[in-house]
Amino acid sequence: MNLAALLFDVARRQPAAPAVSDSVHAWSYREFARRVSCLAGGLVARGLESGDRVILCMENCAEFLEVMFGCWTAGLCAVPVNARLHAREVEHIARDSGARLLVATPGLAAGLVSLEQSVETLAPIIATGTGDYAALLTRSAPIHPVDSAPTGRAWLFYTSGTTGRPKGAVLSHRNLLFMSHCYYADIDALDQRDTNLHAGPLSHGAGLYALPHLLRGGHQVVLPHFDVDAIIDALLRHSRVSMFAAPTMLTRLVHAPAVAAADLRNLRTIFYGGGPMYVADLERALQIFGPRLYQLYGQGESPMTITGLTKRMHQGRRRARPRAAARRDRRDRYPQRLRHGGLLGELRGQRRDPARWLAAHRRHRQL
């Protein structure tokens, strides 16, 4: 089971449909799949082997998605990190994950060069837009997605939680596929008419929810950063637009005069989470956007699948309900007995310190 194989299925069904766009690139599914296949071949030619970790320290750009799917096609594990992290934080993640390669955007690469010496497992950094990156795409034979175990590592999601230094949550191919199915069950059914607008960091919730859209043939429109005018412009140019917003982003939208006056007919869904949302701002958002809001809880280890406040529930001041991925247990106030590997009660632990994670999980169940 390899998530990348599903992307290639979409490319065969709708090769000319738009797949990924940003301010520089506009790739159809045929072009995107070809680039992913070539990039995967380039990664293997550099000596990377199945299961090796590749850090993506990248500002929002189309290349983020092709590197991620290129990793999966080659049987590698992607380790996306927030582009705003300090080099020392990225160094910790690189060392903790045992990363073999780091791919960065040009604006970040220069500040990370010291990691080539301080992290013993790391090869020279590759920056997008350079000859080294172009060589990944052009100097090796393209490959098809390799066979991967359903439980094989696809994404190491580094999150600090409440305990300080970031720790890597293991997300398998099956975790991410199940997350995508939960999106279809709980939020929206998707098809090639849908657009997913990325105004938040692709290393976090926005990037996770690229998957259900790509696997159903939707169009990914990547903005370099959050910008109200760019979001309004995208709503005018694209159909059935959905987007991830952190609560601060949603608050900025509802207090922007241009949004209140904008044509929102093409807006389908804003899914938001990752922090507290003030009731007054939420009420204002409902006045402006109407029943288009879905609140998420459960990023990182879940991912994005513990509870949700549906569009309908937003109108009735109701409590969030467990998502399709979780169920309540009468002995447990927390809906985190996830179905995984045929067993109830298993969550994937952190890569380096499973004993510590399990101890914390047992304490949590005793609350």
SULTANOR-V831727 format. One record per run of one state. SS is the DSSP state (@ for helix, = for strand, . for the rest). FROM is the first residue (numbers start at 1). TO is the last residue. If there is no record, write none. Layout:
ss=SS from=FROM to=TO
ss=SS from=FROM to=TO
This chain:
ss=. from=1 to=2
ss=@ from=3 to=13
ss=. from=14 to=17
ss== from=18 to=21
ss=. from=22 to=25
ss== from=26 to=28
ss=@ from=29 to=45
ss=. from=46 to=52
ss== from=53 to=57
ss=. from=58 to=61
ss=@ from=62 to=73
ss=. from=74 to=76
ss== from=77 to=81
ss=. from=82 to=86
ss=@ from=87 to=97
ss=. from=98 to=100
ss== from=101 to=104
ss=. from=105 to=105
ss=@ from=106 to=112
ss=. from=113 to=114
ss=@ from=115 to=118
ss=. from=119 to=125
ss== from=126 to=127
ss=. from=128 to=130
ss=@ from=131 to=138
ss=. from=139 to=152
ss== from=153 to=159
ss=. from=160 to=166
ss== from=167 to=172
ss=@ from=173 to=186
ss=. from=187 to=194
ss== from=195 to=198
ss=. from=199 to=204
ss=@ from=205 to=208
ss=. from=209 to=209
ss=@ from=210 to=214
ss=. from=215 to=218
ss== from=219 to=222
ss=. from=223 to=227
ss=@ from=228 to=237
ss=. from=238 to=240
ss== from=241 to=245
ss=. from=246 to=246
ss=@ from=247 to=254
ss=. from=255 to=256
ss=@ from=257 to=260
ss=. from=261 to=266
ss== from=267 to=272
ss=. from=273 to=278
ss=@ from=279 to=289
ss=. from=290 to=292
ss== from=293 to=297
ss=. from=298 to=306
ss== from=307 to=309
ss=. from=310 to=310
ss=@ from=311 to=314
ss=. from=315 to=320
ss== from=321 to=322
ss=. from=323 to=328
ss== from=329 to=329
ss=. from=330 to=331
ss== from=332 to=332
ss=. from=333 to=338
ss== from=339 to=340
ss=. from=341 to=342
ss== from=343 to=344
ss=. from=345 to=349
ss== from=350 to=350
ss=. from=351 to=353
ss=@ from=354 to=365
ss=. from=366 to=367
